[in-house]
Structures are given as structure tokens and as C-alpha cells.
Amino acid sequence: NGGTRIYEEYVVYSVKISYADYGKMTTELSSYDAIIDSTDFAEEVLINFAVKKDFEEDFEKRITDLFNGRISLNCKKTRIYHYFHLQNSQTVIY
């Protein structure tokens, strides 16, 4: 069929951060290959995202340390993401 189907469990978070912290947060999310579901730019920035369940403990500790406990991760739950890796290295997320 030309590809591989993968199912992985992710932890879903929501976080409100200042505009000043936005760049630092997106850099961290990128380093954990997080999936950003949505970003809302208002008085503060609201980011809804998911991190692989395997990285949950390390990610939460890293965010606490990086932001000196100022950032509070909310709405924690889990969700299964369905991937389809195509032969040409493209990834489709469902």
C-alpha cells in the first residue's frame, strides 16, 4: 500500500502564556515534536497542543524548569493520533 499506519497516544494540553513567552514555548513544543491543534492570540496567547505520552513526564518537568513555575499546563487528557507514513517520507495525521 506504500505506507505504514501508526497509532500513538498523546497527552493533550492547553496553556495561556504571555506574548513574551510565546517564542520560547513554541521552540520547546517543536523540540518535543508536539502537535499544535490551535493558537488564539488575545490578551494572552492560548495554545492547545499534544505531546507524545512517552514524553509526558520529561515535558512537564522541562516546562516547569524553563518558565520557573510561572506556566500552568491545563486540560490534561489523552488522545490517540493516527499517522500514515507514506513511502516518500510524508506524514499525514488524522
N, C-alpha and C positions, 0 to 999 in steps of 0.2 A: 504493500500500500504506500510505500515511500516515506514512512514516518513512524514515530513512536509516540504512543499515548501514555501520559504520566498524570497521576493524581497525587497531589501533595496537600498536607494540612498546613494552614496558615493561621496565625493569630491576627485578628483584626483590631485596629486601634483607631482612636480619634484623639487629636491633640490640638489645643489652642496655643499659639505662640505669637510672640511679637514679630513685627517685620524685621527687626534687627537680628532675631534668631533664625529666621526663615532659611537663609543660605546654609547655615551650619546644620540645620535639621535635614535639609534636602541632601546635603553631602553625606550625612550618616545613613539616610534611607537608601541612597544609591549604593553605599558600601555594603549594605545587607541585602541588596537586590530586592528591595521592598517593591510591592505593587501599590502605586498611589491610585486610589479609587476616585478621589475628588479633592479639590482645593478651593476654599472660599476665602476671598480677600475682602475683609470688612475692617472693623476697628482693630481686630487681631486676625491672624491667619488660622483658619481651621483646616487641618489636613486629616483625611480619612485614608488609611493605608493598611497594608497587611505585610507581615514578616513571616517567613517560614517558621513553623512550630519548633524546629530543631534549634533555631537561633533565639528563641524567646527569652531565656534567662540572661544570656550574654547581651542581647539588645537592650533589655530593660536596665541592666546594670550600667551599660555604656551611656545611655541617655541620662540616667541619674547622675553619673560622674561628670559627663560633658557639660551639663547645664547646672551643676551644683545643686541638684534637687529642686530647681525652680520650675521644671516642666513636669506636668502630671499627665500620664498616659491614661486615657479613658476608654470606656465601652469595649473592654476586652472580651472577645469571644473567639471561637474558631470557625473556620470555613474551609472547605475543600476546593482547591483550584484545579481545573482540568487543563492540561497542556497538551499540545500536539506539536512535536518537533518534526519539522519537515527535513528531507534529505539535504536541502540547500542551506541548512542551519537557521532557517526562520523559525520563530516560535509563535504559536497562536494560543492565547489564553482565553478560556471560557469562564 
